[in-house]
């Protein structure tokens, strides 16, 4: 039973990491033009 819980925890942890990186990458694409504009002003 311990192996089941260990595997279950790893699957959840992996899913959270994938969702975190996916949402961060998508957010970065949206924010990129804004950062370019800020860099041009300096």
C-alpha positions as CSV (number, residue, x, y, z in Angstrom):
1,X,0.0,0.0,0.0
2,X,2.9,2.4,0.7
3,X,4.1,2.0,-2.9
4,X,0.6,3.0,-4.1
5,X,0.6,6.2,-2.1
6,X,4.2,6.9,-3.1
7,X,3.3,6.5,-6.8
8,X,0.1,8.6,-6.4
9,X,2.1,11.4,-4.8
10,X,4.6,11.4,-7.6
11,X,1.9,11.5,-10.3
12,X,0.3,14.5,-8.5
13,X,3.6,16.2,-8.0
14,X,4.6,15.7,-11.7
15,X,1.2,17.0,-12.9
16,X,1.6,20.2,-10.7
17,X,5.1,20.8,-12.1
18,X,3.9,20.4,-15.7
19,X,0.9,22.7,-15.2
20,X,3.1,25.2,-13.5
21,X,5.7,25.3,-16.3
22,X,3.0,25.3,-19.0
23,X,1.1,28.2,-17.5
24,X,4.4,30.1,-16.9
25,X,5.6,29.6,-20.4
26,X,2.2,30.7,-21.9
27,X,2.2,33.7,-19.6
28,X,5.8,34.6,-20.7
29,X,4.7,34.7,-24.4
30,X,1.9,37.1,-23.5
31,X,4.2,39.3,-21.4
32,X,7.2,39.3,-23.9
33,X,5.9,42.3,-26.0
34,X,5.4,44.4,-22.9
35,X,9.0,43.7,-21.7
36,X,10.3,44.6,-25.2
37,X,8.5,48.0,-25.0
38,X,10.0,48.6,-21.6
39,X,13.5,47.8,-22.8
40,X,13.1,50.2,-25.8
41,X,12.2,53.1,-23.6
42,X,15.4,52.9,-21.6
